[in-house]
Amino acid sequence: MSKRAEWEKKKAEIEKKSPPRPERFTTLSDMEVPLLCTPEDLEKINFNVDQDLGLPGEFPFTRGVQHNMYRGKLWTMRQFAGFASPDETNKRFKLLLEQGQTGLSTAFDMPTLMGYDCDSSKSLGEVGKCGVSVSSLEDMERLFAGIPLGDVTTSMTINGPAIVILAMYYAMAEKQGVPKEKVRGTLQNDILKEYIAQKEWLFPIAPAVKCVIDTIEYGTKHYSNWNTVSISGYHIREAGATAVQELAFTLADGLAYVEESVKRGMDIDEFAPRLSFFFDVHNDFFEEIAKFRAARRIWARKMKDKYGAKNPKSWMLRTHAQTAGVSLTAQQPMNNIVRVAVQAMAGVLGGVNSLHTNSMDETLALPTDEAVVIALRTQQIIAEESGVANFADPLGGSYLVEYLTNKVEKDALAYIDKIDEMGGMVKAVENGYPQSEIANSAYRFQRQLESKEKVMVGVNKFQQQEAKRTMGTLYIDRTVGEKQIQKLKELKARRDNVAVKKCLSDVKEAAEKGVNLMPSILEAVKVYSTLQEVCDTLRGVYGEYREDGKF
């Protein structure tokens, strides 16, 4: 009798005396996984140690993109921050840097995300509320005052008007005298996922994708260490996607940008090494670890086998990750510290290159100083005290982890193949396919919570009568909008408005001719044309996107 057969017999005898339990369990993606994984299970899914596992730092990078992983360099600890005025966010940046954060990550308010200045009628009541207000290069200068851009990496989470914000950052770095090769950081700039999930867009899909490719082309030529797009699954997951859908749709978005860049005439090995990714880290510990490992493997094989990339850096999927905001609860908010710690550990064991840990109070308001420091300390404890950073892919070779990695890969590739059959991700988005799949998954998960098939501690199990909440929350001064409007009014009065008019005309001409927009936008922001002035100029050429809701 084999070892597996002996185990099955003993298990059956025990279960006769115990309450019935399912033989197979499901992940958050509803994938069935055996109670016990063995070599036999890996054989059933055709797992190949040499081809599928390999070594850290070696193709297909299942085990990580660096040979020694965190032994050589810890992941970048990059806490998302932004609120109220540029001056107040600048203070938060400096606090985080003083507390040991190793990279900045910028959250912009809703008007900025939608390409409106603080004095727009559409900005009323929203200035500085969900992020920092930036209407001009002057605001950007205040935001990073006293922070040497050549010594830090900066991430900026913005998509629709990303090309304008990037121009402002480049212009600011130039004013600081930072050499172009020392300007390091990441622009999210993933417009396809906006149409899929987050819904913060400006232009129709085709010109919006062109703006992304313009930044990739310009950045490749002029800013060799800047990641001009961070292909983002985070918002796809937050909208209700499963881990498999998050992985599939994110990689499909990335492949769409690769296709468009190649059509532009760019060599894949020139731009692919600077593509980066951004994923969610949810509650299903082993599924999340498997997701990151599968992501690296799929991307490596697509870049090498489908697109013929020859540079190993083009094969590497480098990713930032953020713990799952959607998993946090307003009920018993202190529980969120534990959730974030578990999720952060999954991200680290999954081999992420950069990590943000959410604060316990983010379901109530933007995080307080105390909450954000606790979130940062969570990463530091994992890095300095847990010992997991001493090993490259410590879970590699686990029957369960390898089984899950292969399953996630197989199911994600099935989605990608279906999208290819539709003509690519742009066509799939236009047809509402990923939107529909995410909506169905979100609905199914909500029903599972309501039936208690899935448990959310403090919400549908282990509830307690809420005492009067004593946790303090961050207060945004309601006069921030008025103060920002006044500063913008003063800027418009003292700038060279003749130069502004000329530069905006050049932006319009570039848009009409279909040439790369970056040079003209860069010159426009240097003379302090505002975010909305540039975006309105482009809206005048491209029009605005309206979702038809067909899905």
C-alpha positions in Angstrom: 0.0 0.0 0.0 1.4 3.4 -1.0 2.0 6.2 1.6 -0.9 8.2 0.0 -3.3 5.2 0.3 -2.3 4.6 3.9 -3.0 8.3 4.7 -6.4 8.1 2.9 -7.4 5.0 5.0 -6.4 6.7 8.3 -8.1 9.9 7.3 -11.3 8.0 6.4 -11.3 6.2 9.8 -10.9 9.5 11.7 -13.7 11.2 9.6 -16.2 8.5 10.5 -15.9 9.7 14.1 -16.0 13.4 13.2 -18.5 15.8 11.7 -18.5 15.7 7.9 -16.2 18.1 6.2 -15.6 18.7 2.5 -12.9 16.6 0.9 -11.8 19.6 -1.2 -11.7 23.3 -0.3 -12.1 26.4 -2.4 -9.9 29.5 -2.6 -11.4 33.0 -2.9 -11.3 32.4 -6.7 -13.4 29.3 -6.1 -10.6 27.0 -7.3 -10.9 23.5 -5.7 -7.8 22.5 -3.8 -7.2 19.1 -2.2 -7.0 18.8 1.6 -3.5 17.4 1.2 -1.3 18.0 -1.9 1.3 15.3 -2.8 3.6 14.6 -5.7 0.7 12.7 -7.3 -1.3 15.9 -7.5 1.6 17.7 -9.2 1.9 14.9 -11.7 -1.8 15.2 -12.5 -1.3 18.9 -13.5 1.9 18.1 -15.4 4.2 20.1 -13.1 7.8 20.2 -14.3 10.4 21.2 -11.8 13.0 22.4 -14.3 10.5 24.3 -16.6 8.0 25.5 -14.0 10.1 26.1 -10.9 13.6 26.9 -11.8 15.8 29.1 -9.5 15.4 32.7 -8.2 16.6 35.2 -10.6 16.4 32.7 -13.5 13.8 32.3 -16.3 10.8 31.9 -15.9 11.3 33.8 -12.5 8.6 31.8 -10.7 10.8 32.0 -7.6 11.5 35.8 -7.9 13.4 38.2 -10.1 16.6 38.5 -8.0 19.0 35.7 -7.3 19.3 36.5 -3.6 15.9 38.3 -3.2 15.7 40.2 0.0 19.1 39.1 1.3 20.6 41.6 -1.2 18.0 44.4 -0.9 14.7 44.5 1.0 11.5 45.4 -0.8 10.8 49.1 -1.1 8.5 50.2 1.7 6.3 52.7 -0.1 3.3 54.0 2.0 0.6 55.7 -0.1 0.0 59.3 1.1 -1.8 62.4 0.1 -4.4 64.7 1.5 -5.4 68.4 1.6 -2.8 70.8 0.3 0.6 70.1 -1.1 2.2 71.6 2.0 0.3 69.2 4.4 1.1 66.1 2.2 4.8 67.3 2.1 4.8 67.0 6.0 3.4 63.5 5.8 6.1 62.5 3.2 8.8 63.8 5.5 7.3 62.0 8.5 7.3 58.7 6.7 10.9 59.2 5.4 12.0 59.9 9.0 10.2 56.7 10.2 12.2 54.6 7.7 10.0 54.5 4.6 12.2 54.0 1.5 10.0 55.3 -1.3 7.3 57.9 -1.7 3.8 57.1 -3.1 1.4 60.0 -4.0 -2.3 60.0 -3.7 -4.1 62.7 -5.6 -7.6 64.1 -5.0 -10.6 63.4 -7.2 -10.4 66.7 -9.2 -6.8 66.1 -10.0 -7.5 62.5 -11.0 -10.2 63.7 -13.4 -8.1 66.5 -14.9 -9.8 69.5 -13.2 -8.2 72.4 -11.3 -9.2 73.3 -7.8 -11.2 76.3 -9.0 -13.4 74.3 -11.3 -17.1 74.1 -10.4 -16.8 70.4 -10.7 -14.2 70.4 -7.9 -16.5 71.9 -5.3 -16.3 70.0 -2.0 -13.7 67.5 -3.3 -10.4 69.5 -3.2 -7.9 67.7 -1.0 -10.5 65.2 0.4 -9.3 61.9 -1.0 -5.7 62.9 -1.8 -3.5 65.9 -2.4 -4.7 68.8 -4.7 -2.4 69.5 -7.6 -3.4 72.0 -10.3 0.0 73.3 -11.5 3.7 72.8 -11.5 3.8 75.2 -8.5 1.7 72.8 -6.5 4.1 70.0 -7.5 7.0 72.1 -6.3 5.3 72.7 -2.9 4.5 69.0 -2.7 8.1 67.9 -3.0 9.8 71.0 -1.3 12.9 69.9 0.6 12.8 66.4 -0.9 15.8 65.8 -3.2 14.3 63.9 -6.2 17.6 62.3 -7.1 17.7 60.5 -3.8 14.2 59.0 -3.5 11.9 57.0 -5.8 8.4 58.4 -6.2 5.3 56.6 -7.2 2.3 58.6 -8.5 -1.1 57.0 -8.6 -2.9 58.8 -11.5 -4.2 57.6 -14.8 -6.5 59.8 -17.0 -4.3 63.0 -16.8 -1.1 61.0 -16.1 0.8 62.4 -19.0 0.4 66.0 -17.6 1.4 65.0 -14.0 4.4 63.2 -15.4 5.4 66.3 -17.3 5.2 68.3 -14.1 7.4 65.9 -12.3 10.0 65.9 -15.1 9.9 69.7 -15.1 10.4 69.9 -11.4 13.3 67.5 -11.5 14.9 69.6 -14.2 14.5 72.7 -12.0 16.1 70.9 -9.1 19.0 70.1 -11.4 18.6 66.3 -11.1 20.2 64.4 -14.0 17.6 62.5 -16.1 19.2 59.2 -15.3 18.8 59.8 -11.6 15.0 60.5 -11.8 13.6 57.3 -10.5 10.0 56.2 -9.8 6.8 55.0 -11.3 3.7 56.5 -12.9 0.6 54.4 -12.7 -0.7 55.5 -16.0 -2.8 52.4 -16.7 -5.8 53.7 -18.4 -7.3 50.3 -19.5 -7.9 49.3 -16.0 -9.8 52.6 -15.5 -12.4 51.5 -18.1 -12.5 48.1 -16.5 -12.7 48.9 -12.8 -11.9 52.3 -11.3 -13.8 54.5 -13.7 -11.6 57.6 -13.6 -11.2 58.5 -17.2 -11.0 61.6 -19.5 -10.8 60.6 -23.1 -12.2 57.8 -25.4 -10.2 54.6 -25.2 -8.1 55.0 -28.4 -6.6 58.5 -27.7 -6.2 57.6 -24.0 -4.1 54.5 -24.8 -2.1 56.7 -27.2 -1.2 59.0 -24.3 0.1 56.0 -22.4 2.3 54.9 -25.4 3.5 58.5 -25.8 4.8 58.4 -22.2 6.4 55.0 -22.7 8.2 56.2 -25.8 9.3 59.5 -24.3 10.4 58.0 -21.1 12.4 55.2 -22.8 14.4 57.8 -24.8 14.9 60.4 -22.1 14.4 58.9 -18.6 16.0 55.5 -18.5 15.3 54.8 -14.8 11.6 55.9 -14.8 8.7 53.4 -15.0 6.2 55.2 -17.2 3.4 52.7 -16.6 2.5 50.5 -13.6 0.0 48.0 -15.0 -2.5 47.7 -12.2 -4.5 44.8 -11.0 -5.2 46.4 -7.6 -8.3 48.3 -8.6 -9.5 45.4 -10.7 -9.4 43.2 -7.5 -10.9 46.0 -5.3 -13.9 46.1 -7.8 -14.7 42.5 -7.0 -12.5 40.4 -9.3 -11.1 37.1 -8.1 -7.3 36.5 -7.8 -7.4 34.7 -11.2 -9.3 37.5 -12.9 -7.1 40.1 -11.4 -4.0 38.3 -12.7 -5.5 37.6 -16.2 -6.9 41.1 -16.8 -3.8 42.8 -15.6 -1.5 40.8 -17.7 -3.8 41.3 -20.7 -3.7 45.1 -20.2 0.1 44.9 -20.1 0.2 42.8 -23.3 -2.0 45.4 -25.0 0.5 48.2 -24.1 3.3 46.0 -25.5 1.4 45.5 -28.7 0.7 49.2 -29.1 4.4 50.1 -28.3 5.6 47.6 -30.9 3.2 49.0 -33.5 4.7 52.4 -32.7 8.0 51.0 -34.0 9.7 50.6 -30.6 12.0 47.7 -30.0 10.6 45.5 -27.2 14.0 45.3 -25.4 14.1 49.1 -25.3 10.9 49.6 -23.3 9.9 46.3 -21.7 12.5 46.4 -18.9 10.8 49.6 -17.5 7.3 48.2 -17.5 6.1 47.6 -13.9 3.1 46.0 -12.2 0.9 46.6 -9.2 -1.2 43.9 -7.6 -3.6 43.5 -4.6 -2.8 41.2 -1.7 -6.0 39.7 -0.4 -6.9 37.4 2.5 -6.4 33.9 0.9 -2.8 33.5 2.0 -1.5 30.7 -0.2 -3.6 31.8 -3.2 -2.0 35.2 -3.1 1.5 33.8 -2.9 0.7 31.5 -5.9 -0.7 34.5 -7.8 2.6 36.4 -7.7 4.6 33.4 -8.7 2.2 32.6 -11.6 2.3 36.2 -12.7 6.1 36.2 -13.1 6.0 32.9 -15.0 3.3 33.9 -17.5 4.9 37.3 -18.2 8.3 35.8 -18.7 7.1 33.3 -21.2 4.9 35.8 -23.1 7.8 38.2 -23.4 10.3 35.6 -24.5 8.2 33.2 -26.5 5.5 35.4 -28.1 7.3 38.7 -28.5 10.9 37.5 -28.9 12.4 39.7 -26.2 16.1 38.8 -25.7 17.0 41.0 -22.7 16.4 39.0 -19.5 15.2 42.3 -17.9 12.4 42.3 -20.5 11.2 38.9 -19.1 11.1 40.1 -15.5 7.7 41.0 -14.0 8.6 43.6 -11.3 5.7 44.4 -9.0 4.5 46.7 -6.3 1.7 45.4 -4.1 -0.8 46.8 -1.7 -2.8 45.1 1.0 -6.5 44.8 0.2 -8.4 47.9 1.1 -11.7 46.1 0.3 -10.9 43.5 3.0 -10.8 46.1 5.8 -13.8 46.6 8.0 -15.3 49.5 9.8 -16.6 47.0 12.4 -13.8 46.2 15.0 -11.3 48.3 13.0 -8.3 47.1 15.2 -8.8 43.7 13.5 -7.5 45.4 10.3 -3.9 45.4 11.8 -4.0 41.6 11.8 -5.5 41.4 8.3 -2.8 43.7 6.9 0.0 41.8 8.6 -1.2 38.5 7.1 -1.6 40.1 3.7 1.8 41.8 3.9 3.5 38.5 4.8 1.8 36.9 1.7 3.2 39.6 -0.5 6.7 39.2 0.9 6.6 35.4 0.5 5.2 35.9 -3.0 8.3 37.9 -3.9 7.0 41.4 -4.4 9.5 44.2 -5.1 7.7 47.0 -3.3 4.9 47.0 -0.8 2.3 49.3 0.8 0.5 48.3 3.9 -2.9 49.8 4.6 -3.8 51.6 7.8 -6.3 50.2 10.3 -8.6 53.3 10.1 -8.9 53.6 6.3 -12.5 52.4 6.2 -13.3 55.5 8.4 -11.2 58.2 6.8 -7.7 58.9 5.4 -5.2 57.5 7.8 -3.9 59.4 10.8 -0.2 59.7 11.5 -0.4 57.1 14.2 -2.2 54.5 12.0 0.2 55.0 9.1 3.2 54.5 11.3 1.7 51.3 12.6 1.2 50.1 9.0 4.8 50.9 8.2 6.0 49.2 11.3 4.2 46.1 10.2 6.5 45.9 7.2 9.6 46.6 9.3 8.7 43.9 11.8 8.3 41.4 8.9 11.6 42.5 7.4 13.7 42.7 10.6 12.2 40.2 13.0 10.4 37.4 11.2 13.4 36.0 9.4 11.5 35.5 6.1 13.7 38.0 4.3 16.7 35.7 4.8 15.5 33.2 2.2 14.8 33.3 -1.5 11.3 31.9 -2.2 11.2 29.8 1.1 7.9 28.2 0.1 9.1 27.1 -3.4 8.8 23.3 -3.8 5.8 23.1 -1.4 3.3 20.7 -3.0 0.4 23.0 -2.2 2.2 26.2 -3.4 3.3 24.6 -6.7 -0.2 23.1 -7.2 -1.8 26.4 -6.6 0.7 28.3 -8.8 0.0 26.0 -11.7 -3.8 26.2 -11.2 -3.7 30.0 -11.1 -1.5 30.1 -14.2 -3.8 27.7 -16.1 -7.0 29.5 -15.2 -5.5 33.0 -15.9 -4.1 31.8 -19.3 -7.6 30.6 -20.2 -8.9 34.1 -19.7 -6.0 35.6 -21.7 -6.6 33.2 -24.6 -10.3 34.2 -24.6 -9.4 37.9 -24.7 -7.0 37.2 -27.6 -9.8 35.5 -29.5 -11.8 38.8 -29.0 -9.1 40.7 -30.7 -7.1 41.9 -27.6 -7.9 43.7 -24.5 -9.0 47.0 -26.1 -11.7 45.2 -28.0 -12.6 43.2 -24.9 -13.0 46.4 -22.8 -15.1 48.0 -25.5 -17.3 44.9 -25.5 -17.6 45.0 -21.7 -16.2 41.6 -21.2 -13.9 42.1 -18.2 -16.4 44.5 -16.6 -19.1 41.8 -16.8 -16.8 39.1 -15.3 -15.8 41.3 -12.4 -19.4 42.3 -11.7 -20.5 38.7 -11.6 -17.7 37.8 -9.2 -18.4 40.7 -6.9 -22.1 39.7 -6.8 -21.2 36.0 -6.1 -18.8 37.0 -3.3 -21.4 39.3 -1.7 -24.0 36.4 -1.7 -21.4 34.2 -0.1 -20.9 36.7 2.7 -24.6 37.0 3.2 -25.0 33.2 3.4 -21.9 33.0 5.6 -20.3 30.6 3.1 -17.4 33.1 3.4 -16.5 34.6 6.7 -15.6 38.2 7.5 -14.7 38.4 11.2 -16.7 41.0 13.0 -19.1 41.4 10.1 -20.9 38.1 9.6 -19.3 36.1 12.4 -17.9 37.0 15.8 -19.8 40.3 15.8 -20.0 42.4 18.9 -22.1 45.3 19.9 -20.1 48.3 18.9 -19.1 50.6 21.7 -18.9 54.3 21.1 -16.0 54.7 18.7 -13.1 56.4 20.3 -10.6 56.0 17.5 -9.6 59.4 16.2 -9.7 60.1 12.5 -8.0 62.5 10.2 -9.8 65.8 9.7 -9.4 67.6 6.4 -9.7 71.4 6.9 -12.7 72.5 4.9 -11.0 75.7 3.9 -8.3 73.8 2.0 -10.3 74.4 -1.3 -10.5 78.1 -0.7 -6.8 78.3 0.0 -5.8 76.3 -3.0 -8.1 78.4 -5.2 -6.5 81.6 -3.9 -3.0 80.3 -4.7 -4.0 79.3 -8.2 -5.5 82.7 -8.8 -2.3 84.4 -7.7 -0.3 82.0 -10.0 -2.4 82.9 -13.0 -2.0 86.6 -12.3 1.8 86.5 -12.3 2.7 83.9 -14.9 3.4 84.8 -18.6 -0.1 84.2 -20.0 1.1 84.9 -23.6 3.5 82.0 -23.3 0.8 79.9 -21.8 -1.5 80.6 -24.7 1.2 79.7 -27.2 2.1 76.4 -25.4 -1.5 75.3 -25.2 -1.9 76.0 -28.9 1.2 73.8 -29.5 -0.4 71.0 -27.4 -3.6 71.2 -29.5 -1.6 71.1 -32.7 0.3 68.0 -31.5 -2.9 66.2 -30.6 -4.5 67.0 -34.0 -1.4 65.8 -35.8 -1.2 62.6 -33.8 2.5 63.1 -32.8 3.9 62.4 -29.3 2.3 64.8 -26.8 5.1 64.8 -24.2 7.3 67.5 -25.6 4.5 70.0 -26.0 2.9 69.2 -22.7 6.3 69.5 -20.9 6.8 73.0 -22.4 3.3 73.9 -21.4 3.7 73.0 -17.7 7.0 74.7 -17.5 5.3 78.1 -18.2 2.7 77.1 -15.5 -0.2 76.1 -17.7 -2.5 74.3 -15.3 -3.6 70.7 -15.3 -7.1 71.6 -16.5 -6.0 73.9 -19.2 -3.9 71.2 -20.7 -6.6 68.5 -20.2 -9.4 70.8 -21.6 -7.2 71.4 -24.7 -7.0 67.7 -25.2 -10.7 67.2 -24.5 -11.3 69.7 -27.2 -9.5 67.4 -29.7 -10.3 64.0 -28.4 -13.7 64.5 -26.8 -14.8 62.8 -23.5 -15.5 59.2 -22.8 -19.0 58.1 -21.8 -19.6 54.5 -20.6 -22.6 52.9 -22.3 -23.0 50.3 -19.5 -23.7 47.5 -22.0 -22.3 44.9 -19.6 
